[in-house]
Amino acid sequence: MEIAENAALVVVDVQKGFEEEFWGKRNNPAAEENIAALIDLWQETGRPVVFVRHDSPAESRSPLRVGHVGNDFKDFVEERRGKGSGRELLVTKSVNSAFYGEPSLDLWLKGEAIAQIVIVGIQTNMCNETTARMGGNLGYDVVFPLDAMHTFDLEGPFGWAATAEELTRATAVSLHGGRFARVVSTEDVLTGAAAA
């Protein structure tokens, strides 16, 4: 697949708070390794990287709340920030979509003449999916490497529940089938970016 020379890697909510038992059982233990590989390639090739952090209100019980250690980026992300030769942006948000953060992701991407975004991070069916849907609606070419993210088992209405893997498949089918994004693998993206 073709990855643009100025495609932005959008790294969503890779924060320590997601390591807490609060969330339950997760899927895809390879997510962090794949995210790191993509950040490394983006930085090596001078492509732009956007780091997104979820700032839950300090008074909330969320592991991602401001002032709690869980709000911090995971170490492998934090140690990579500022290391690339390309442009870098930090976006903070308190809702699911990275497009509703500060500063405006949409304005920044347009200012940099970026038309393609690659979304990775946590959680697949929450902030990643919401950001992908909005990116698609805003006209971006959204690439969604499914193995560079993870989510957690979830309970819903009517006594229904879904495993993390079931939620991941539902997200993939909705985004790809609905043409909000191209759902691919990390290897697809690495190969496409290296060839550009």
N, C-alpha and C positions, 0 to 999 in steps of 0.2 A: 504494500500500500504506500501511497505517496504522503510523506510528511513534509510540510513546508519548511523552508529554511528559517522562517520566523514564527513557526507554530509555538504557541505558549503552552507550557506544562502547568496545569492548575492542580496543586497539591492540597487536597481538602482535609482539614481537621485531623492531621496525624498527630494526635495529642495523647499525653500520658494517661489522661482520665479514662481512655478507652481500654486500659489494661485492668481496670478495677472490676470486681465481681458483680457490681451493680448491673452490668449489661447482660450477663448470662453467657451462653455458649456461642462462640464465633465460628466462622468458616475460614478457609483459605489461609493456612499458616505461612504460605509463601508471599503474602501480600507485601510485607515490609521489604523483603529482598528485591521484589520486582519494582517497587516504588523507588528504592535506592538506586537501582540500575538505570531507571529512567531519568532521575535527577542528575546522576553522574553524566549520562550521555548529553543531556540538555546543557549542562554546564561546560562540558568539554567542547561542544560545538557552538557555544556562544548564543544558544537560543534563550528566549526569555522564560523565567520561572516565576510563577505566582504562588506564594505560600498563604494559605487561608487558615485562620484560627477562629474557632467558635468560642465566643466569650459569653457564657451563661451569666445571668445576674449573680452578683456576689452573695445575695441572700438566698439564692436557690439551693437545693440539695444536689444539684447536678455535679458530677465529677469534673465537669468542664468549667465550673464557675471561676470567675475572676478572683485571684488571690489564693486559689488552691493549687497545689502542685500539679494536679491533673490538667490544668489549663495550659501548661507548658507543652511545647512540641516534644515528641519523642526524640531521644538523643541523636539518633541517626539522621533525623531531619535538621535539628538545630545545628549540628556540627557541619552541615553542608550549606547553611544559609550564608550568603555573601561570598561564596567561593567561586562562582562562575564568572565568565567574562561577558555574559549577556546581561540584559536588563533584568531586574528583580523587583518584585512588588510584594508587600505584606498587606493582606486584606483581613480586617476583623469583622465578624458578623455575629448576630444573635438569633438568626433565623436559619432556615434550611438552605436557601440559595446564596451562593457566593456573589451573585449579582445584586443582592441587597446588603452589601457590606460597605465599609469605609476603608479607603476611598472607593469610588465607583469602578468596579471591574470593567464594565461596558465602556465607560469613557476612556479608561486607560488603554484597553485593547484597540479601540478605534483610533486613539491618538498615536498608537504605535503601528497602525495599519496592519493589525493582526486579524486574519480571517479564520484561522484554524486553532482550536484548543483541544488539548488532550487532558482528560480529567482522571485523576487517581486519588486514592485516599480512603477516608472512612466517613460515613457508612454507605455501602453500595446503593441501598434502596431508599436512603434518606437524603442527606445533603448532596451526595454525588448525583443521584438521579434527578433531584430537583434542579441542580445547577445545569445538568445536561439538557433537561427539558427547556429551561429558560434560554440557554445558549442556542438551542435549535430554533426556538421561537424568535430570537433576536437576529437570526440569520447566519450564525457561525457554523462552520463545518466542525462538528463535535465528534471527537474520537474517544472511545470509552474502552480502554483495555481492562477487561473484566477480572483478570487475575492480578491486577495491581490495586486491589481494594478488598475490603471484607465487610461483613455485617454480622448481625446477631439474630438468634431465634427471637420470635416475636409473637405475642398474644394479641388477638384482635377481637372483633365483636362476635356475638352469637356462639361463644365458646370455641371459635376458630383459632387455630395457631398455625404458624408456618416456621419451618426450620430456616436457618441462615441460607442454606443451599437452595431451598425452594424460593425464597425471596430474591436471591441472586438471579435465578433463572427467570423469574417473573419480570424483574427489572430489565434483563437482557432482551427478552421477547418484546416488552412494551417499547423500549427505546429503539431497538433495531427495526422491529416490525412497524412501528409507528413513524419511522424515519426522523426521529429526534436526533439520533446519533448512530455512528457506525460502531458496533460492538465487536471488538477484536481481542487479540492476545498481546501481552507485553512483547513477545518475540516479533509479532507483526510490526509493532511500532518501532522497536529497536532497529529492525532491518530496514524499514522505510526511512527512518531518520538518518541512519548511517549512509544510505545510498543517495540522499539528497545533495 
